[in-house]
Amino acid sequence: MRSYKEYCGVAMALDLVGQRWTLLLVRDLLPGPRRFRDLTLPGLTPNVLSDRLHHLEAHGLVENVLLPPPASCHAWQLTEAGRRLEPVVLALGGFGAAYMGDPDGFTMDLRWLMVSLMRRYGGGLDGLIAVHAPSAVYTLALTPDRLVSRDGAPVRPDAALHADLPALGALLGRRQEDAPVRIEGDRELVFRLVRGLA
């Protein structure tokens, strides 16, 4: 890998995570571990994916772990050092959001939407919301200061959303409260979250 050879923290950070795809992989690992085959991004080849993961592993930012049953498979996850990139990824998302126009012609993914909620959260709430889509389930853990999005459903959610990606995108992305989403439990918690999103 090429280096900037500059004695500067910004240059060193870019030496570590500045290659194409690297921060997008970190984004995809923020909600939890992922199997190699699930780390699919449009245009990312398996060889480049393997190269990026092993580069991050060599620098202690990701690790390959065996997931407990029932999964019982190997997956990649962020290390404690890798999780320190969370504010960087969220800040980049906030910067880039100002330049996003119409989503037509772009790939969309529920995982990316869940990560975006972590930076768009307005605060002031407390509770657990389960987000059920045909392809995945996520937990939104709300505290007055922070929203954490994680893989899987909480044991006792205060509310649960059930919808497909377009409907969830309309509700959580574009804040259309009339989106075709089925809500169980505390509807007001869901709508207070939606209204407070940046």
QUIVEN-V373539 format. One record per pair of residues at least 6 apart in sequence whose C-alpha atoms are under 8 Angstrom apart, sorted by sequence separation. I is the first residue (numbers start at 0). J is the second residue. D is the distance in whole Angstrom. If there is no record, write none. Layout:
# QUIVEN-V373539
i={I	I}
j={J	J}
d={D	D}
This chain:
# QUIVEN-V373539
i={4	5	16	55	56	65	66	130	131	140	141	169	170	3	65	66	129	130	139	140	170	3	65	66	129	130	139	140	170	52	64	65	129	130	138	139	169	38	63	64	128	129	138	139	170	3	27	63	64	127	128	137	138	167	2	63	64	127	128	137	138	166	1	62	63	127	128	137	138	166	167	24	61	62	126	127	136	137	138	166	176	61	62	125	126	136	137	138	61	62	125	126	135	136	60	61	124	125	162	176	60	124	125	162	59	60	122	123	124	161	162	174	60	61	122	123	160	161	174	59	60	122	123	160	161	59	60	122	130	160	171	174	20	92	122	129	159	160	170	113	122	129	158	159	89	93	120	128	158	159	171	89	92	120	127	158	129	157	158	89	90	117	118	127	128	131	157	158	89	117	127	128	129	130	131	132	133	21	116	117	126	127	128	129	130	131	132	133	158	20	117	126	127	128	129	130	131	132	158	116	128	132	114	113	34	16	34	35	15	34	35	33	34	32	33	15	32	33	32	31	32	31	28	28	29	28	25	29	109	116	25	29	108	112	25	26	112	25	112	128	26	126	25	124	41	22	124	121	120	122	121	120	121	120	121	119	120	119	30	116	27	27	30	26	29	26	30	31	30	31	29	30}
j={10	11	22	61	62	71	72	136	137	146	147	175	176	10	72	73	136	137	146	147	177	11	73	74	137	138	147	148	178	61	73	74	138	139	147	148	178	48	73	74	138	139	148	149	180	14	38	74	75	138	139	148	149	178	14	75	76	139	140	149	150	178	14	75	76	140	141	150	151	179	180	38	75	76	140	141	150	151	152	180	190	76	77	140	141	151	152	153	77	78	141	142	151	152	77	78	141	142	179	193	78	142	143	180	78	79	141	142	143	180	181	193	80	81	142	143	180	181	194	80	81	143	144	181	182	81	82	144	152	182	193	196	43	115	145	152	182	183	193	137	146	153	182	183	114	118	145	153	183	184	196	115	118	146	153	184	156	184	185	117	118	145	146	155	156	159	185	186	118	146	156	157	158	159	160	161	162	51	146	147	156	157	158	159	160	161	162	163	188	51	148	157	158	159	160	161	162	163	189	148	160	164	148	148	72	55	73	74	55	74	75	74	75	74	75	58	75	76	76	76	77	77	75	76	77	77	77	82	164	171	81	85	164	168	84	85	171	85	172	189	88	188	88	188	106	88	192	192	192	195	195	195	196	196	197	196	197	197	110	196	110	111	114	111	114	114	148	149	149	150	149	150}
d={8	7	6	6	6	6	5	6	7	6	7	5	6	6	5	6	7	5	7	5	8	8	4	7	6	6	6	6	6	7	5	6	5	7	8	5	6	8	7	5	6	6	6	7	8	7	7	6	6	7	5	7	5	8	5	5	7	6	7	6	6	6	7	6	6	5	8	5	6	6	7	7	7	6	6	6	6	5	5	6	7	5	6	8	5	5	6	6	4	6	5	7	8	6	6	5	6	5	7	8	5	6	6	5	7	7	8	7	5	6	6	6	5	6	7	4	7	5	7	7	4	5	7	6	6	7	8	5	7	5	6	8	8	7	6	6	6	7	7	8	8	6	7	5	8	7	7	8	5	6	8	7	8	6	7	4	6	6	5	7	8	7	8	8	5	7	6	7	6	5	5	6	6	6	6	6	8	6	7	6	8	5	5	4	5	5	5	6	7	8	7	6	7	5	6	6	7	5	7	8	7	7	6	6	8	8	6	6	8	4	7	5	6	6	5	8	5	7	4	6	7	8	8	6	7	6	7	7	6	8	8	7	8	7	8	8	8	8	7	8	6	8	8	8	8	7	7	8	7	7	5	7	5	5	7	5	7	5	8	7	7	7	7	8	7	7	6	6	4	6	8	6}
